């Protein structure tokens, strides 16, 4: 079987920006002779995420995140279809996902590492399983609820940095749906600002490349900031935290502005920002979605319901072809995407179209419906947001 795959070709260095040449496309062959417990999968979609920049370093800065090895196949979140199986829990045609999916058109994986997913969750839009109705959506929903402490009727103001990205675009909408009276997004272009306000229901947006961030924060958040969903760190976070109210909450989700620097995770704060946190009694806690496994089924159901009903809008930037992975990755790191950055494997196009062709009844899903295969669990995955 002919297979294309992406090898990790070189490291950008701890303080270097990634370039497409850090990745290399290779044509090879795969012998699909399965051992007991193995599954042959065809790749449909691959996830491209900021945390992967950490995996390009020999030291990722996170104990639960392994570095990519030179000249080996890179991996990350993926969704695909089973083509052959010697694992009792999976059969040909099943839709599966995992977060150690090889960047290849086909692969042989352990059945125990795969999660069987119900396409009805996303009305057949399988890429959503990597984003809005996957760990990205779960991170946004549970981060807002568990660390943001959003309360209906409390007239809270939420600010989201990296607001036009995969997680930020969902987090702002979740905050609005959960009761925030004002939701402000910080992003890097006029197009993104328009998408946040006109499509995703944000109250207002700041273009940090052109606007005076401090002045615009005061203008858009006249009562101060109660909850800050932080995806970027750095100067933007310093500006937001300086205008937070006493007893506010910072959801420490990501620090993309710092990922090309040789600093620990989370990066150290400016001393003035640290003093503001202490003086104002503001919580700032690292958030890992895997700490809330007991809530994941209910949260996935909530996300699915919102997406299918149109209450939660999904934006994706989809690039066709595995050969474009390096370009897509670097574009994402520079803010070239709106919503989730996705690679669509051309080989899987027919399978995707077949899956997306039907419609389903929302009533078939309930809080008692198992959304994951009974034998699988998110606990087997590692994920840094």
Secondary structure, DSSP 4 states (H G I P E B T S, - for coil): -EEEEEEE-----TT----GGGEEEEEEE----PPTTEEEEEEEEEEE-TTHHHHTSSS-SSTT-PPPPTTSB-EEEEEEEEEEE-STT--TT-EEEEEEEESBSEEEEEGGG-EEB-GGGGTT-GGGGGTTTSHHHHHHHHIIIIIS---TTS--EEEEESTTBHHHHHHHHHHHHTT-SEEEEEESSHHHHHIIIIIS--SEEEETTTS-HHHHHHHH-TT-EEEEEESS-HHHHHHHHTTEEEEEEEEE---GGGTTSS--SSPPPPHHHHHHHHHHT-EEEE--GGGGGGGHHHHHHHHHHHHHHTSS---EEEEE-GGGHHHHHHHHHTT--SBEEEEEPGGGHHHHHHHHT----GGG--TTS--B-TT--GGG-----
